[in-house]
Amino acid sequence: MTTAEITIMEELRQFIGQYVNGYHCLELLRFFGGYPHAKFSELAVVHALNSDQRESYIKRALRHFVDKGVIKMSVNNNIPLYSLTEDKKLCSLASNLAELDWSRWQLMLRQTLPISVQ
């Protein structure tokens, strides 16, 4: 890993430590980081993450991030829509998380989450 990659990984670990409280939060953050300017309904997010059996966890993670200001909620035609915050630093970190390749994603999981949550 280059010095820049190590720095990004360390920033991501700090970001995750501050905002993420479990695997579903991390998965949700990675999803929104891949679409930083898009808005999604709750149902769309659940289906995009293939989480029908874990729907309550995803909903809880959405509420957690809305409360933390990482994800914002707006209402359009009486439908709540979720999108990544407009905070450039948080968007950048979420986008960096989404860009991790498989091996770095696995490394991030091992370093930031207890084994029981993975």
C-alpha positions as CSV (number, residue, x, y, z in Angstrom):
1,M,0.0,0.0,0.0
2,T,1.2,3.5,-0.8
3,T,1.4,6.2,1.8
4,A,-1.7,7.9,0.3
5,E,-3.7,4.6,0.5
6,I,-2.6,4.1,4.2
7,T,-3.7,7.7,5.0
8,I,-7.1,7.1,3.3
9,M,-7.5,3.8,5.2
10,E,-6.7,5.5,8.5
11,E,-9.2,8.3,7.8
12,L,-11.8,5.8,6.9
13,R,-11.2,3.9,10.2
14,Q,-11.6,7.1,12.1
15,F,-14.7,8.0,10.2
16,I,-16.2,4.5,10.8
17,G,-15.3,4.6,14.5
18,Q,-17.1,7.9,14.8
19,Y,-20.3,7.2,12.8
20,V,-20.8,3.4,12.3
21,N,-22.3,1.1,15.0
22,G,-22.4,-2.2,13.1
23,Y,-22.2,-4.0,9.8
24,H,-25.5,-2.7,8.5
25,C,-24.4,0.9,9.0
26,L,-21.1,0.2,7.2
27,E,-22.9,-1.5,4.3
28,L,-25.4,1.3,4.1
29,L,-22.6,3.9,4.1
30,R,-20.8,2.1,1.4
31,F,-24.0,2.0,-0.7
32,F,-24.7,5.7,-0.4
33,G,-21.0,6.5,-1.1
34,G,-21.4,4.9,-4.5
35,Y,-24.3,7.2,-5.3
36,P,-23.4,10.5,-3.5
37,H,-25.9,12.7,-5.3
38,A,-28.9,10.3,-5.6
39,K,-32.0,10.0,-3.5
40,F,-33.6,6.7,-2.6
41,S,-36.7,5.5,-0.8
42,E,-36.4,3.2,2.1
43,L,-37.7,0.3,0.1
44,A,-35.2,1.0,-2.7
45,V,-32.3,0.9,-0.2
46,V,-33.5,-2.3,1.4
47,H,-33.8,-4.0,-2.1
48,A,-30.5,-2.6,-3.3
49,L,-28.8,-4.1,-0.4
50,N,-30.6,-7.4,-0.8
51,S,-31.7,-7.1,2.8
52,D,-35.3,-8.2,2.8
53,Q,-34.6,-10.5,5.7
54,R,-32.7,-7.7,7.5
55,E,-35.0,-4.9,6.7
56,S,-35.3,-3.7,10.3
57,Y,-31.5,-3.4,10.6
58,I,-31.4,-1.3,7.5
59,K,-34.2,0.9,8.7
60,R,-32.4,1.3,12.1
61,A,-29.1,2.2,10.3
62,L,-30.9,4.8,8.2
63,R,-32.4,6.4,11.3
64,H,-28.9,6.3,13.0
65,F,-27.3,8.1,10.0
66,V,-30.1,10.7,9.8
67,D,-29.7,11.4,13.5
68,K,-25.9,11.7,13.0
69,G,-26.3,14.0,9.9
70,V,-24.5,11.6,7.5
71,I,-27.7,10.9,5.6
72,K,-30.4,13.5,5.0
73,M,-34.1,12.8,4.6
74,S,-36.4,14.8,2.4
75,V,-40.0,14.2,1.5
76,N,-41.3,14.2,-2.1
77,N,-44.9,13.5,-2.8
78,N,-45.3,12.2,0.8
79,I,-42.4,9.7,0.3
80,P,-39.4,10.0,2.5
81,L,-36.2,10.0,0.4
82,Y,-32.7,9.5,1.7
83,S,-29.4,10.9,0.3
84,L,-25.9,11.4,1.5
85,T,-25.2,14.6,3.3
86,E,-24.0,17.6,1.4
87,D,-21.0,17.9,3.8
88,K,-18.0,17.5,1.4
89,K,-15.7,15.8,3.9
90,L,-18.3,13.2,4.8
91,C,-19.3,12.6,1.2
92,S,-15.6,12.2,0.3
93,L,-15.1,9.6,3.0
94,A,-18.2,7.7,2.1
95,S,-17.2,7.7,-1.6
96,N,-13.7,6.5,-0.6
97,L,-15.3,3.6,1.3
98,A,-17.4,2.7,-1.8
99,E,-14.3,2.6,-4.0
100,L,-12.5,0.1,-1.9
101,D,-11.7,-3.1,-3.7
102,W,-12.7,-6.4,-2.3
103,S,-9.5,-7.1,-0.4
104,R,-9.4,-3.6,1.2
105,W,-13.1,-3.9,2.0
106,Q,-12.4,-7.2,3.9
107,L,-9.4,-5.6,5.6
108,M,-11.6,-2.7,6.7
109,L,-14.3,-5.0,8.1
110,R,-11.7,-7.0,10.1
111,Q,-10.1,-3.9,11.5
112,T,-13.3,-1.9,12.3
113,L,-15.9,-4.5,13.3
114,P,-15.9,-7.2,15.9
115,I,-15.9,-10.7,14.4
116,S,-19.4,-11.4,15.8
117,V,-21.0,-8.6,13.7
118,Q,-19.4,-9.6,10.4
